[in-house]
Amino acid sequence: MKEEINKIKYPPRVELACLPTPLRRLHRFGERLGIELYMKRDDLTGIALTGNKVRKLEFVLADAQAQNADIVLTCGGAQSNHSRATAVAAAMVGLRCRLLLRTADPAKPPPIEGNILLDRMAGAEIVWITREEYRNRHEIFEREAFALRNEGRTPYIIPEGASNPIGSWGYMLAAEELGRDISSLPGGSERPTTIIHATGSGGTAAGLILGARLAGLPVRVVSFNVCDDESYFIRVIGNICEELIAGYHLTIDFDRQHDIHIIDGYVGRGYAISRPEELSLLCDVARTEGIFLDPVYTGKAFYGMVQELKRDPGCFGERVVFVHTGGIFSLFSMAGEIVPLL
Ligand SMILES: Cc1ncc(COP(=O)(O)O)c(C=O)c1O
């Protein structure tokens, strides 16, 4: 790692996550795949906070506090991990929280289970909206914020996945942490390493890519998309990276076509819809390593990684770090699909 690492000037942050998270070697699974496989356990950032979102929320909520907000608004799918992490993190810092959650029919909202149960227990207000309305969520955010201001409140809007430049600082910091992890492995940071993770709204990828560059880490960041396609993510991640570089005056040469690596082809049946082979792999990882991946994000990326390695065992080099970005609570709403596979 380069010396400059200590000179990275981070924006203000509230400490919410249990950091640093462990980096664990997956001996049995790695041997099977013929690689040195590690997992960055960002599912251990906290019990209710589990996952990648809290790293972003540390910076986003510091910004909300700086703006004297008293309520945060955010959005996601019904079982959104980001919304649950926001509800919990808001409770930790004494902010109210309102969630716009997407469902087929708001008149018949989904059962209160998994992440929704935790949202409600952490005191979040839930506004159910249709898929159509979700596409125009910016208007709904503005309407809700306007009404709250009229009531004398100070709302702060957090975009989907907290994937904006400020939130992405969470994964710039994570990249610095990964740099320390990697330098303590046999072969140190000189040994080429591929960092693999799931991408859904782009902020984790943007933070990892730019953070690795700022820290001078010789790693390749590879993102498996769980929705949309490669060109969509090059645009979304590219925009966040360019806004970060411009907004914080970072001296990084960045070329979206060259620096963003998306492996498309593993969305499967669609966002948050699982195939039996993906769920079987989840069970296999749990049996082999005692680690629970989630069906929507990490399970699909891990499945994609395994398929790519079967096709070409050398495609990621000798050392791979898979970032476990959390999501365990969505498993509990899928018991019906998982039980027949046991
Ligand atoms: C468990 C989990 N992993 C990965 C992601 C993807 O991260 P990002 O939204 O930063 O692309 C998300 C959220 O979207 C998530 O909840």
The ligand as an ORCA input file, in Angstrom:
! r2SCAN-3c Opt
* xyz 0 1
  C     -26.879     -7.607      0.630
  C     -26.534     -6.632     -0.434
  N     -25.444     -6.847     -1.192
  C     -25.118     -6.013     -2.198
  C     -25.881     -4.911     -2.491
  C     -25.467     -4.058     -3.631
  O     -24.775     -2.922     -3.215
  P     -24.931     -1.549     -4.040
  O     -26.370     -1.153     -3.886
  O     -24.008     -0.620     -3.379
  O     -24.606     -1.840     -5.442
  C     -27.026     -4.639     -1.710
  C     -27.910     -3.477     -1.962
  O     -28.328     -3.122     -2.994
  C     -27.358     -5.514     -0.663
  O     -28.437     -5.310      0.102
*
